[in-house]
Structure formats: C-alpha cells, structure tokens
C-alpha cells in the first residue's frame, strides 16, 4: 500500500512539473493587441519624425486610443504596454512607397538583363 501511495505521489509530482497550462487572459490579450494594432498607422508627418529618430517607443503616439476592440482594455497596463510594443514594431517595419519602387524597379531592370546576357 505504501509503495502504491509513494508511486502515485511521485507520478503526480513528476507530471505537475512538466505540465504547462496556458494563461487564457494573456493569450486573449495578445490576440486583441494584434487585431487592434493592425488598424494603427502613424500620419505622414509623424512617420517622418519617426524615421528621423525623434520619436521613441514610449511616445504618446503609440498609446491605444478609443478605437480598440474593448474599451476596458485601456485601463489594463499589460494591454497598453503590449499595444505600444506591437505598434512600435509594426511602424519600424513599415516601408515607404519609394522603397517599394526602388526594389521593384531594380527587379524589373535586372531580371531581363540577366536573361538577355545569359548569366
């Protein structure tokens, strides 16, 4: 009986150390941040300032506003910090129209040249 009890206790302890339960609040919060951050876009003037480096991650421009999916998230500090971080990263990855013209223009000129020269 003792052996069975000891084995059961050992199995429970071993299993509980390897189980990883999801935190539903954090997961749903991250999902809400991702969907809300997709709607975020800096104005042209603010984007120019951002590109020059005069706007930091903690700027008020990256604060969530009333267009979020659930207004009660505005009081949640975890949501606000994740929102600021996500919108900052999305803005940093954002490219200008000139960037796309340069990339596609180079591809359109270089690709036929390579095919024509037979390289």
N, C-alpha and C positions, 0 to 999 in steps of 0.2 A: 504494500500500500504506500509506504513511504517512497519507494522508488518511483512509482507511478506519479505521485504528487510532485516529486522533485523533477521528474522529466517534463511534466506538464508546465510547471513553473519556469523551467529553463526554456522550453519551447515558446512560451508566452513572452518572456523577456527578449529572446532572440528575434522573434517576429516583430515585436513592437519597436525595436531599434532600427529595423530595416523598412518599416512602412513609412511612406511619405504621403500624407494627405494633402490635398490641395486646399489652399486658402481661398474660399469662394469669394470673399469680399475683395481681396487683392486682384484676383483674376477678372472679376466683373468690372472692377475699377479700371484695370489696364485696357480692357476691351472698350469701355466707354471713352477712355482717353484717346485711344487710336481712332475711333469713329469721329470724335469731336475735333481732333487735330487735323483730320483730312479737310475740314472746312476752313481752316485757318490759312490766311495769306496776308503778308505784310503789304502795305501800299508801296507804290513805286519809290516814293521819297524815302520811306523808312527802309526799304530794301537797299537803296543806295548807301544809306548810312550804315546799315548792317555790313555790307560788303567792304566798306572802308574801315571797319573795325571799331566804330564808335559806339556800337550797341552791344552790351554783354548779355549773357544768358539770363541774368537776374533783372533785366529791364522790365518795365511795366508793359511793354508792348507784347510780351509773351504771356501775360496774365489771361486766364479764361474770362470771358465776358458772358453776357446773358444768353448767348446763342448755344450754350451747351445743352446736351440732351436732357439732363436732370438738374434743375437749378439748385437743389440741395447739395450737390457736389461742390458748389462754390465755397461752402463752409468747411469742406474736408481738406485738411492740409496735405494729405497724401495725394489726393487727386490734383490739387493745384501744382504741387512740385512735379508730378509725373507729366502734367499737361505742359508746363513750362519746358521741361526737358525734351519732350517729344516735339513740340513746335519749334524749339531751337534747332534740333537736329534736322527736321524737315526743311527749315529755312536755309540751313547751311548746305543741304544737298540740292537746293533749288538752283536751276541754271537760267541764264538769260537767253533771249532769242538769238543774240549774236553768237553765243556758244553753240547753239544747235545749227545755225547757218554755217559756221566755220567747220564743224565736224562733218555735216552732210555735204558741204561744198568740196571739202577735201576728198571725201569718199567718191563723189561723182567724178572728180578730175583724175584721181589716182587710179581707180579701178580700170577705166578704159585704157589708160596709158600702159598699165601692166599687161593687159590683154593684148594690146596692139604691139608692144615690143616683145611679147612672148616670154616674159620673165616668169 
